[in-house]
Amino acid sequence: MKIYLAGPLFTQAEQDWLRGLQARILVCAPVEVCWPHDLFSDQELEGWGDRAKHEIFDRCREHLERADAVVALLDGTQVDDGTAWEIGYFYACRKPGKPIIGIRTDFRKAGDTANARVNLMIDCACDSIVTTVDDLLVEIGKLPASMAR
């Protein structure tokens, strides 16, 4: 099973948190985790020059299309725009049984109604939204080890 790990990776804190989450998932479940940060090196980015944004976009899109599930970090006052796009793209392209699991450890409200945790479009696209890494690992553990395409 291949999980695509979506989330912002612009700060050292975001990268460290997602790297740690990736490691915890790999320890607890027999899965492959695709994290966009690992899809290209600094040397590749530098070599691509002005094409870099297209190379990043294409590589991430290709991995989303091959994923069996998406785990998306939803923290912040708003869901990161790239993460929101990845959720929407996977939602639109996915086959039945390929879930989107959100994780929101942020206690701030960021939705459209008093009880909403995130924007309603993200909330409705996610099959579940958990609030702790432990709960995320439980959700991942419920997924079939080999998800047929």
RODO-2510 file (C-alpha; in nm, 4 decimals, decimal comma):
residues 149
     n   res          X          Y          Z
     1     m     0,0000     0,0000     0,0000
     2     k     0,1273     0,3443    -0,0923
     3     i     0,0355     0,6459     0,1196
     4     y     0,0917     0,9972    -0,0124
     5     l     0,1800     1,2275     0,2784
     6     a     0,0523     1,5773     0,2020
     7     g     0,1355     1,8862     0,4018
     8     p     0,3257     2,2113     0,3930
     9     l     0,7025     2,1760     0,3926
    10     f     0,8227     2,5321     0,3769
    11     t     0,9612     2,5664     0,7296
    12     q     1,2081     2,3551     0,9221
    13     a     0,9339     2,2894     1,1788
    14     e     0,6940     2,1584     0,9129
    15     q     0,9631     1,9414     0,7580
    16     d     1,0683     1,8009     1,0950
    17     w     0,7103     1,7248     1,1975
    18     l     0,6233     1,5542     0,8696
    19     r     0,9524     1,3617     0,8655
    20     g     0,8705     1,2362     1,2150
    21     l     0,5180     1,1455     1,1103
    22     q     0,6520     0,9568     0,8095
    23     a     0,8864     0,7609     1,0378
    24     r     0,6072     0,6741     1,2819
    25     i     0,3835     0,5521     0,9999
    26     l     0,6630     0,3349     0,8574
    27     v     0,7327     0,1783     1,1977
    28     c     0,3674     0,0972     1,2644
    29     a     0,2356    -0,0152     0,9269
    30     p     0,3588    -0,2228     0,6304
    31     v     0,3253     0,0635     0,3829
    32     e     0,5268     0,2806     0,1496
    33     v     0,5039     0,6509     0,2315
    34     c     0,5548     0,9003    -0,0473
    35     w     0,6463     1,2400     0,0965
    36     p     0,6931     1,5133    -0,1649
    37     h     1,0018     1,6418     0,0168
    38     d     1,1758     1,3142    -0,0752
    39     l     1,0818     1,3234    -0,4435
    40     f     1,3651     1,5484    -0,5569
    41     s     1,7019     1,6699    -0,4342
    42     d     1,8288     2,0228    -0,3892
    43     q     2,0643     1,9557    -0,6809
    44     e     1,7723     1,8595    -0,9055
    45     l     1,5818     2,1721    -0,8069
    46     e     1,8824     2,3867    -0,8820
    47     g     1,9433     2,2132    -1,2147
    48     w     1,5842     2,2535    -1,3259
    49     g     1,5981     2,6318    -1,2945
    50     d     1,2793     2,7916    -1,4213
    51     r     1,1296     2,4465    -1,4961
    52     a     1,1430     2,3500    -1,1269
    53     k     0,7806     2,4332    -1,0523
    54     h     0,6623     2,2161    -1,3437
    55     e     0,8885     1,9259    -1,2454
    56     i     0,7666     1,9418    -0,8843
    57     f     0,4030     1,9620    -0,9952
    58     d     0,4332     1,6710    -1,2383
    59     r     0,6203     1,4457    -0,9977
    60     c     0,3758     1,5104    -0,7124
    61     r     0,0763     1,4578    -0,9413
    62     e     0,2173     1,1282    -1,0698
    63     h     0,2686     1,0001    -0,7159
    64     l    -0,0812     1,1078    -0,6139
    65     e    -0,2207     0,9109    -0,9066
    66     r    -0,0375     0,5982    -0,7894
    67     a    -0,1299     0,6357    -0,4221
    68     d    -0,3736     0,4103    -0,2404
    69     a    -0,4446     0,6682     0,0302
    70     v    -0,3640     1,0253     0,1240
    71     v    -0,2724     1,1413     0,4719
    72     a    -0,2946     1,5203     0,4896
    73     l    -0,1721     1,7580     0,7582
    74     l    -0,4504     2,0123     0,8117
    75     d    -0,2950     2,2350     1,0806
    76     g    -0,2925     2,6129     1,0600
    77     t    -0,5471     2,8925     1,0386
    78     q    -0,6193     2,7606     0,6900
    79     v    -0,5204     2,4351     0,5255
    80     d    -0,2080     2,4882     0,3167
    81     d    -0,3156     2,5660    -0,0408
    82     g    -0,0934     2,2981    -0,1964
    83     t    -0,2253     2,0405     0,0490
    84     a    -0,5819     2,1464    -0,0318
    85     w    -0,5081     2,0977    -0,4030
    86     e    -0,3585     1,7521    -0,3393
    87     i    -0,6683     1,6513    -0,1410
    88     g    -0,8986     1,7780    -0,4158
    89     y    -0,7030     1,6133    -0,6952
    90     f    -0,6872     1,2771    -0,5186
    91     y    -1,0561     1,3032    -0,4301
    92     a    -1,1497     1,3667    -0,7940
    93     c    -0,9296     1,0899    -0,9365
    94     r    -0,9528     0,8185    -0,6738
    95     k    -1,1188     0,4854    -0,7096
    96     p    -1,3541     0,3500    -0,4404
    97     g    -1,1798     0,2399    -0,1243
    98     k    -0,8897     0,4862    -0,1539
    99     p    -0,9270     0,7072     0,1537
   100     i    -0,8192     1,0546     0,2480
   101     i    -0,7297     1,0826     0,6147
   102     g    -0,6754     1,4292     0,7573
   103     i    -0,4782     1,4978     1,0724
   104     r    -0,5415     1,8229     1,2542
   105     t    -0,3531     1,8652     1,5788
   106     d    -0,4298     2,2385     1,5818
   107     f    -0,7030     2,3210     1,8352
   108     r    -0,8026     2,6464     1,6606
   109     k    -1,1243     2,6476     1,4610
   110     a    -1,0700     2,7006     1,0894
   111     g    -1,4024     2,6118     0,9300
   112     d    -1,7207     2,7643     0,8008
   113     t    -1,9439     2,6886     1,0987
   114     a    -1,9065     2,7009     1,4768
   115     n    -1,8286     2,3294     1,5029
   116     a    -1,6143     2,2944     1,1897
   117     r    -1,2492     2,2015     1,2258
   118     v    -1,1514     2,2948     0,8689
   119     n    -1,3076     2,4419     0,5560
   120     l    -1,6153     2,2388     0,4596
   121     m    -1,4699     2,1408     0,1216
   122     i    -1,1696     1,9809     0,2929
   123     d    -1,3856     1,8329     0,5687
   124     c    -1,6205     1,6663     0,3208
   125     a    -1,3368     1,5400     0,0975
   126     c    -1,1708     1,3640     0,3911
   127     d    -1,3015     1,0225     0,4881
   128     s    -1,1859     1,0915     0,8423
   129     i    -1,0050     1,3634     1,0336
   130     v    -0,8115     1,2689     1,3440
   131     t    -0,6522     1,4900     1,6081
   132     t    -0,3535     1,2826     1,7207
   133     v    -0,0803     1,0790     1,5580
   134     d    -0,1901     0,7774     1,7624
   135     d    -0,5423     0,8049     1,6180
   136     l    -0,3942     0,8417     1,2687
   137     l    -0,1972     0,5212     1,3151
   138     v    -0,5175     0,3442     1,4207
   139     e    -0,6892     0,4656     1,1015
   140     i    -0,3971     0,3531     0,8874
   141     g    -0,4037     0,0173     1,0641
   142     k    -0,7633    -0,0320     0,9484
   143     l    -0,6585    -0,0087     0,5826
   144     p    -0,6067    -0,3336     0,3919
   145     a    -0,2355    -0,4189     0,3640
   146     s    -0,2659    -0,4656    -0,0103
   147     m    -0,5144    -0,2348    -0,1744
   148     a    -0,5934    -0,3401    -0,5300
   149     r    -0,5983    -0,0704    -0,7925
***
